[in-house]
């Protein structure tokens, strides 16, 4: 197998992995009408999961080094500012 065949198979694999996205989008649009009352809970769960991943990945990196408290302080400050703006601006 030469380099051209390998590149072609990699390209086709990428294309095939993207084929399911429009199908998933149509299914999501159809199912969204059924779960519209639960949507705030699902979105808050997704936000919490994303926040967990960010904290899980960033906190160990921030806690290394000489000024480890600054990263944690600014993370807490940024999160507090975000929550204040969310409540104030609705």
N, C-alpha and C positions, 0 to 999 in steps of 0.2 A: 504494500500500500504506500503510495507516494504522498508527498505533502499536499498536492492538489485535492486528492480524494479525501484526505483527513480534514482539510478545510471545508470541503463541500459537506461532509457528514456533520461537522460541527455547526455549520450554517443551517442545515436542514433541521438539526436537533433544536436549535434556537427558535426557528420558525414554528416548528411543531409545538414547542412549549408555549408559544404565544397564541396558538389557535384557540385554546380553551377560554381565553379572556373575554371575548365577546359573548360566548355562551354563558359564562358566569355573570356577566353584566346583565344580560336579559333575565336570567333566573333571579338575580338580586332585585331587579325592578319589579318583577312579578311577586316575589315573596315580601317585599317591603310593605306592600299594601296590607298584608296579613298581620304583620308585627309592628305596625306603626305606634301602637300604644306602649309597646315595650322598648321602643327605639331609644328613649333617653337612658334607660337602664343599661342597654347594650352598649351605647356610646360611652357611658361613664365607665363601664367595665373595660372597654378598649383603651380609654385614656389612662386608667389605672395601670393596665398591663404595660402600656408604653412608658409610663413614668417609672414603673418598676425596672424595666429593662435599662432605661437611661441611668437610673441611680445605681443599678447593679454593675453597669459597665464603667461609669464615671467615678464613683466613689473610691474604688480601689486605686484608680489612676491618680485621683486627687490626694489620697492619703499617703502617697509616697513622696519622699523628698523633705526638704527642710521646712517649707512653709505649708504644711499639710492642712492647717486649720483655715486658711484663706479660701481654698476651694470649697470646703464644706459651708463656710459662712456665706459666700456668694451664691451657692446653690440655694440655700435656705432663703436668702434675701430675694433672689430672683423668683422663687416659687411664691413667696409671700406677696411680692409686687404683682405677680400674675393673678393671684386670687383676689387681691384688693381691686385691681382693674376689672376683673370679671364681675365682681359684685357691684362696683360703682357704675359700670357702663351697661350692665344688664345683659 
